[in-house]
């Protein structure tokens, strides 16, 4: 849906402003990808010297919001005119129709896309984060290493294939519904949507955290539709330019973390004993 004319640039007083922590892609990255693919300017607070104060001001317990907006619990936070909203999927669903990366806000298809996006975040973001922090986020990774290893082995053995198979099936089903566009690798409809950008980012983060497992799956020729979507998004001109730029923040101690000891291969499933 982004293959048409680029979204109209906004006036300065209607500018989009994103507030997020500096120094890591995190949950703000899918939002950046939408702006980059659409060619729409936005203010990325994470790239400024005031990034931390801006985040702290939003999440301060003294912040009661205003007459229109409740205070956010955590970043990312998007400001657009008088509107202030948080939660990455919520921000994405607001932006996608405006940026030409989703159906109109009045369309039922927007909710169908949002269901896919929520599933991506469930499996390839939230569950992956819990692999290095399986007990709680208030403890350092070093305080829960044995549990993190068990969780990571379980994830790459059972949960990762479950989610990759699901999205592979979604893409295949989309091709069957639209035979005229059967050569397109997208999740929904004949052209790229924001759901594809979200899946790309979460696959990229998964590849960073579980390099061995993801490489083994791709080398084995599994989940070809998913990996084709990833490659297609990565090759899009604006996305490729963004990934090669300094605007793309490298992975660090955020949602996706690479620890050599957690970069494991799936375990072979044990056969059940027969009487």
N, C-alpha and C positions, 0 to 999 in steps of 0.2 A: 504493500500500500504506500510505500515511500518511493516507488519508481516514477511517480508523476512529478510535477513542478515542486521545487523546494517551498517549504512553508514561508509565508510572508514574514519578513522581519518586523519585529515589534518596535514601537516607539520607545524612547528611553525611559519614560515614566511607567511603561508597562513591562519593564524588563523582568526576566526570571532571575531569582537569586537562590542559590543552593547553599545551605549551611551544613557543613560536615567536618569531621575531624581531619586534620592534615596528616600527610605522611603515609596513608594507606588507602587502597581502593575501596574496600569495605562495601557496605550496602548503598553507598552513594554512587558506585560505579555504573550500575545499570541506567541510572538517571543521566549520567554524563553521556553514555552511549546513545541515548535517544537524541539529545541535543546535537551531538556530533553527526549522527547519521542524517538528521534533518537539516543540518547547516544553519541552526538557529543559535544566535549569541546568547550567552547567559553568564551571570556572575558566579564564579565558583569560589565561595568563601574559603574553601580548604586551601586554595592557592595563594592566600593573602597572609600578611603578618598578623592579622586580627582573627585568624581562624579559631584558635582556642578560646579567646574571650567571647567570640560570637556564639560558639556552642555552649559555653558555660552560662551565658546570659539566657539562652533559651531554656536550659534544663534546670536553672536555679530554682530552688523551692520557693523563692520569693516571687517568681514569675507567675502571675495569675491570668495571663493572657490579656485580651481586650474585649470590647463589646461584641466582636464578631468571632473571635478565635479562642479556643481553649489552649492552655499551655501544652507544648509537646513533652512527652516523657523522655525521648531520646532523638538524636539525629538519625538520618537526614531530615532536614526541614526545608520545604520549598515555600518561598514567598513570591506571589504573583499578584500585584496590585494590593488589594485589601485582604486577599486570601492567604492564610498561613496553614499549611498542612504537613503532616508527618506520615511515617510508615511508607517504606519504599513501594510496595504494591499499590497503595493508595495514590501516591504521587504519580506513578507510571500510568495508572488508569485515567488520571486527570490530564496528563500531558499527551498521551498517545493520539487522541482524536485531534488535538490542536496542532500537533506536529506532523500530521499526515502518516502516522505509524499505527493507526488503528481505526476501526469503524467509528461512526458518529456516536456521541455519548448517548443518544436515544436508541441506539441499535442493541438488540439482544446479543449480537455477536461480540460486543465488548465484554459481556459477562462470560461468554464462552472462552474468550481469550484470557480473561482474568483468572479463570479456573486453571488454565494451563500454567500461567505465571505463578500462581500460588503453589502449585504442585512442584514446579521447579525449585522455588525457594524452600519448600518443605524438605525435599530430598537432597538437593545439590547445593544447599547453603546452610540451613539450620542443622541438619544431621551431620554435615561435614564439620561445622564448627564444634559440635559436641564430641567429635572424635578426639580433639586435643584438649577439650575441657569437659570430660564426661561427668564429673561430680558436680562442680559448680564453677561459675565464672569468677567468684571471689578468691579462689585459690589459683596460684601460679601453675603453669603446666608442669613444672618440676615437682609439684606436690601431688600430682596424680598420674605420673608416668605409667605405672603398671596398668592402671585402669584405662588409660588412653590407648595403650597398645592393644589391649583386648577389644576395646571398642573399634579401633581402626581395622583390625583383622576381621571382625564381624561385619563391618560396613562394606569393605571391598569384596567380601565373600558372598554376602547375601543382599544387602541393601543397594549397593551401586548397580549390580546387574538388573535388579528389579526396576529401578528408575530409568536406566538406559534402554531396557527393553520396552518400557512403556512409551517413551518418547519416540523410539524407532517405529513403534506401531502407530502412533499418532500421525507421524509423517507419511507412512505408507497408506494409512486410511485417507489422508488428505489428498494424496495423489490419485487414489481410486475414485474419490468423489469428483475430481476435476481432471478428467482424462486429457483435456486440451493442454493442461499445464503439468503433466505428469513428470516433466523433466525438472521441475522446481523442487527444492529441498525443504520447503517451509512447513511450519506446524499447522497453519490455518489459512486457507485461501490461496490465491494465485501469486501473491507477492509478499515480500518481507513485512513483518509486523513487529511490534515491540516485544512480543513473546519470543521471537527468534533472537532478538538482541539479549534478552534476559537469559535464555538458554545458553547462548554463546558465552556470556560472561561467567555463568556458573560452571560450565564445562571447562573454561579456561582456568578458573580457580581450582577445580577438582584436579585438573592436569598438574597444576603447581603442587598441590598437597600430596596427591597420590600418583606420582609420575610413572612408577613401575606398573601399577595396575592398569592405568589408562593406556599406556603404551602397549602392554601385552594384549589388551582387548582389541585395540586397533590393528595391531600386527596380525592378530588371529582372524581378522576380517569380520569381527562381530560388530553389530550395531552400525552398519554402514551408513544408514540414513542419518543418524545422529552426527557422525563424524563428517559427513558431506555437508550438513547444515553448518557445522562449525567452520569448515573451510570456506564455504560460500560467504558467510558473514565476515570472516577475517579478510577476505579478498575485496570486499566492497571499497571503492576508492576513499570515501571519507573515513571509514573505519580504519583502513590500512594506514592512512595518513595520521590519524589520531594515535594509533598504537605505536607508531614510529616517533611520535613527538614527546616532548618533555611534559606535556599535559597528562599523559598516561602515568599514573603513580605506580611504582613497582610494589609487588607484594611484600608484606612485612609481618608484623605481629597483629594481624587483623583477623578477619573471618577465615581466610585461607592461609595456612602456615605449613611450611615444609620442614619436617623433622626427619632426618635420615632413618631414625629408628622406627618411625611410623609409616615410612614409605614401603609398604608391604604388598606382597602378592596374595591373591585369594588362597584360602586353604582348600584342599580337596575335601569334598563332602564325604563324611564317614558313612559307610554302608550300615544299614540297620542289621543287627544280629537276628537271625532266624532261629526259631526253636527247632 
